[in-house]
């Protein structure tokens, strides 16, 4: 065996191992600095006496972008459907339910089945709000709701007997990414960062409670027939006895905030 060559090879391998260890060490140091920075910027909501939900939705590897949509015209669809009629130049569909659906005692299984099987593109809607007079569904895109939009809504009227007897529907069609060079998909910020944006902009204060957060699309440009939809976090905050809804831009490091 050539010991001189073996010694040289051993020294070379030793140097490579040490270089690798140094690289790993530097990477760990850099990551720890990043984590420290994030921890320093994070709001201690418990210390601020602000309640937030324990389990916030995950947005890992989720990217979204601006969308353009048009109002659907039901004028042709109502032809041949005796229980349906249209209004508002065809953008509003009205329907009567021949056998009213019982929604009392929080039983909505039959209503959801009716929406899926009997309503125009009903599988694209999800239940969003319930009260004594109405049950409201919102249209969705890629399983995310088009929030607080009267152009993408399905609402059932509930009579005094607790039964859904009729409904009104609007819908958006031709939903697609907006044209433009700057409309690439962008990573969605976390729900916590959206809540922190409310705090830093003084919408969220001591003794407030974040009741709910959900991700969806909010209309930022409204025209008669065309709308631009932007990814937003909808955050409901309880200020004493009043609940206020905020929409926080979900694909920006400095998100815009809209108060409803």
C-alpha positions as CSV (number, residue, x, y, z in Angstrom):
1,X,0.0,0.0,0.0
2,X,1.2,3.5,-0.9
3,X,1.0,5.1,2.6
4,X,1.9,8.5,1.3
5,X,-1.0,8.5,-1.2
6,X,-3.4,7.2,1.5
7,X,-2.3,9.9,3.9
8,X,-2.9,12.6,1.2
9,X,-6.3,11.1,0.5
10,X,-7.2,11.0,4.2
11,X,-6.2,14.7,4.6
12,X,-8.3,15.6,1.5
13,X,-11.4,13.8,2.9
14,X,-10.9,15.4,6.3
15,X,-10.8,18.8,4.7
16,X,-14.0,18.1,2.8
17,X,-15.8,16.9,5.9
18,X,-14.8,20.0,7.8
19,X,-16.0,22.3,4.9
20,X,-19.3,20.4,5.0
21,X,-19.6,20.9,8.8
22,X,-18.9,24.6,8.5
23,X,-21.6,25.0,5.8
24,X,-24.1,23.2,8.0
25,X,-23.2,25.3,10.9
26,X,-23.5,28.6,9.0
27,X,-26.9,27.5,7.6
28,X,-28.2,26.7,11.1
29,X,-27.0,30.1,12.4
30,X,-28.7,31.9,9.6
31,X,-32.0,30.0,10.1
32,X,-31.8,30.8,13.9
33,X,-31.4,34.5,13.1
34,X,-34.4,34.4,10.8
35,X,-36.5,32.6,13.5
36,X,-35.3,35.1,16.1
37,X,-36.3,37.9,13.9
38,X,-39.8,36.4,13.3
39,X,-40.2,35.8,17.0
40,X,-39.2,39.4,17.8
41,X,-41.8,40.8,15.3
42,X,-44.6,38.4,16.4
43,X,-47.3,40.0,18.6
44,X,-47.9,38.4,22.0
45,X,-51.6,38.5,21.9
46,X,-52.0,36.9,25.3
47,X,-49.9,39.6,26.8
48,X,-52.0,42.2,24.9
49,X,-55.1,40.6,26.3
50,X,-56.5,39.9,22.8
51,X,-58.1,36.5,22.1
52,X,-57.4,34.7,18.8
53,X,-58.5,31.2,17.7
54,X,-56.2,28.3,18.8
55,X,-56.3,26.6,15.4
56,X,-55.8,28.9,12.4
57,X,-56.1,27.5,8.9
58,X,-52.8,26.5,7.2
59,X,-51.7,28.1,3.9
60,X,-48.5,26.2,3.4
61,X,-47.4,26.3,-0.3
62,X,-50.7,28.0,-1.2
63,X,-50.6,30.6,-3.9
64,X,-53.4,32.8,-5.3
65,X,-53.8,35.7,-7.8
66,X,-56.3,38.3,-9.0
67,X,-59.3,37.0,-10.8
68,X,-61.8,38.5,-13.3
69,X,-65.4,37.4,-13.4
70,X,-68.6,38.4,-15.2
71,X,-72.2,38.2,-14.0
72,X,-74.2,35.3,-15.3
73,X,-77.4,35.9,-17.3
74,X,-80.2,33.5,-16.4
75,X,-82.6,34.8,-19.1
76,X,-82.2,31.7,-21.3
77,X,-81.9,29.2,-18.4
78,X,-85.4,30.1,-16.9
79,X,-87.1,29.1,-20.2
80,X,-88.7,25.7,-19.7
81,X,-88.5,25.9,-15.9
82,X,-91.9,26.8,-14.7
83,X,-90.8,27.4,-11.1
84,X,-88.1,29.8,-12.1
85,X,-88.1,33.5,-13.2
86,X,-85.4,36.1,-13.8
87,X,-85.1,39.8,-12.9
88,X,-82.6,42.6,-13.0
89,X,-81.9,42.1,-16.7
90,X,-81.4,38.4,-16.2
91,X,-78.7,38.6,-13.5
92,X,-81.1,37.5,-10.7
93,X,-82.7,34.1,-10.6
94,X,-85.9,33.5,-8.5
95,X,-87.1,30.0,-7.6
96,X,-90.1,28.5,-5.8
97,X,-89.8,25.2,-4.0
98,X,-92.9,23.1,-4.5
99,X,-92.3,21.1,-1.3
100,X,-90.8,23.5,1.2
101,X,-87.7,22.1,3.0
102,X,-87.6,21.9,6.7
103,X,-84.6,23.7,8.2
104,X,-85.8,23.9,11.8
105,X,-83.7,22.4,14.6
106,X,-80.5,23.1,12.7
107,X,-81.3,20.4,10.1
108,X,-79.7,21.4,6.8
109,X,-78.9,18.1,5.2
110,X,-82.1,18.2,2.9
111,X,-81.4,21.8,2.0
112,X,-77.8,21.0,1.0
113,X,-79.0,18.1,-1.1
114,X,-81.5,20.3,-2.8
115,X,-78.8,22.9,-3.6
116,X,-76.5,20.2,-5.0
117,X,-79.2,18.5,-7.1
118,X,-81.8,21.2,-8.0
119,X,-80.1,24.6,-8.0
120,X,-78.2,26.0,-11.0
121,X,-74.6,24.8,-10.5
122,X,-75.4,24.2,-6.9
123,X,-72.2,22.3,-6.2
124,X,-70.3,25.5,-6.6
125,X,-72.0,27.0,-3.5
126,X,-71.3,26.6,0.2
127,X,-73.4,27.6,3.3
128,X,-72.1,30.7,4.9
129,X,-74.8,32.3,7.1
130,X,-78.0,31.3,8.9
131,X,-80.7,33.3,10.7
132,X,-84.4,32.9,11.4
133,X,-85.4,34.4,8.0
134,X,-82.7,33.3,5.6
135,X,-80.1,30.6,4.8
136,X,-77.3,32.0,2.7
137,X,-74.8,30.2,0.4
138,X,-71.8,31.8,-1.3
139,X,-70.4,30.8,-4.7
140,X,-66.9,29.3,-4.6
141,X,-63.9,29.2,-6.9
142,X,-61.4,26.4,-6.4
143,X,-63.2,25.7,-3.1
144,X,-62.7,29.2,-1.8
145,X,-65.7,31.4,-1.2
146,X,-66.5,34.6,-3.1
147,X,-67.2,36.5,0.1
148,X,-69.7,39.2,0.9
149,X,-70.8,39.6,-2.8
150,X,-74.4,40.0,-3.9
151,X,-73.4,38.9,-7.4
152,X,-72.3,35.4,-6.3
153,X,-75.0,34.5,-3.7
154,X,-77.7,32.0,-3.1
155,X,-80.3,32.9,-0.5
156,X,-83.3,30.8,0.7
157,X,-86.3,32.5,2.4
158,X,-87.4,30.7,5.5
159,X,-91.1,31.0,6.5
160,X,-92.7,31.1,9.9
161,X,-92.9,27.3,10.0
162,X,-89.1,27.0,9.7
163,X,-89.2,25.8,6.1
164,X,-87.3,27.1,3.0
165,X,-89.9,27.9,0.4
166,X,-88.2,30.0,-2.2
167,X,-84.8,31.4,-3.1
168,X,-82.9,34.0,-5.1
169,X,-79.6,33.3,-6.8
170,X,-76.8,35.3,-8.5
171,X,-73.7,33.8,-10.1
172,X,-70.5,34.7,-11.7
173,X,-69.1,33.1,-14.8
174,X,-65.9,33.2,-16.9
175,X,-63.9,33.3,-13.7
176,X,-60.2,33.3,-14.7
177,X,-56.9,35.0,-13.8
178,X,-56.8,38.7,-14.6
179,X,-54.7,39.7,-17.6
180,X,-51.5,41.6,-16.8
181,X,-47.8,41.1,-16.4
182,X,-47.9,41.6,-12.6
183,X,-50.5,39.0,-11.9
184,X,-48.3,36.0,-11.0
185,X,-49.5,33.7,-8.3
186,X,-48.2,34.8,-4.9
187,X,-47.8,33.0,-1.6
188,X,-50.7,33.6,0.7
189,X,-49.8,35.2,4.1
190,X,-50.8,33.3,7.2
191,X,-54.0,34.1,9.1
192,X,-51.8,35.2,12.1
193,X,-50.0,37.7,9.9
194,X,-53.3,39.1,8.8
195,X,-54.4,39.4,12.4
196,X,-51.2,41.1,13.2
197,X,-51.8,43.6,10.4
198,X,-55.1,44.5,12.1
199,X,-53.2,45.0,15.3
200,X,-50.4,47.2,13.9
201,X,-53.0,49.3,12.1
202,X,-55.0,49.7,15.4
203,X,-58.1,47.9,14.3
204,X,-57.4,45.3,17.0
205,X,-57.0,46.5,20.5
206,X,-56.8,45.3,24.1
207,X,-59.8,43.1,25.2
208,X,-60.8,42.4,21.6
209,X,-61.5,38.9,20.4
210,X,-61.0,37.5,17.0
211,X,-64.1,35.3,16.4
212,X,-63.3,33.8,13.1
213,X,-60.9,33.8,10.1
214,X,-61.4,32.4,6.6
215,X,-59.7,32.8,3.3
216,X,-61.5,33.6,0.1
217,X,-62.0,36.2,-2.7
218,X,-63.2,39.7,-2.1
219,X,-64.2,42.1,-4.8
220,X,-61.8,45.1,-5.2
221,X,-63.2,46.4,-8.5
222,X,-66.9,46.5,-9.1
223,X,-68.3,47.2,-12.6
224,X,-71.9,46.6,-13.8
225,X,-71.0,43.2,-15.4
226,X,-67.3,42.7,-14.6
227,X,-65.6,42.3,-11.2
228,X,-62.0,41.8,-10.1
229,X,-61.6,39.4,-7.2
230,X,-58.6,39.4,-4.8
231,X,-57.5,36.9,-2.3
232,X,-58.4,38.2,1.2
233,X,-58.6,37.0,4.8
234,X,-62.1,37.7,6.3
235,X,-61.6,38.3,10.0
236,X,-64.5,38.9,12.4
237,X,-63.5,40.8,15.5
238,X,-65.6,41.3,18.6
239,X,-65.1,44.8,20.1
240,X,-67.0,44.7,23.4
241,X,-70.5,43.7,22.2
242,X,-70.1,44.6,18.6
243,X,-68.8,42.3,15.8
244,X,-66.9,44.0,13.0
245,X,-65.8,42.3,9.8
246,X,-62.4,43.1,8.2
247,X,-61.0,42.1,4.8
248,X,-57.2,41.8,4.8
249,X,-55.3,41.5,1.5
250,X,-53.8,38.0,1.5
251,X,-51.0,38.1,-1.0
252,X,-49.1,41.2,0.2
253,X,-46.4,41.8,2.8
254,X,-48.1,45.2,3.5
255,X,-51.7,44.2,3.2
256,X,-54.5,46.7,2.6
257,X,-57.4,46.5,5.1
258,X,-61.1,47.1,4.4
259,X,-63.6,47.5,7.2
260,X,-67.2,46.5,6.5
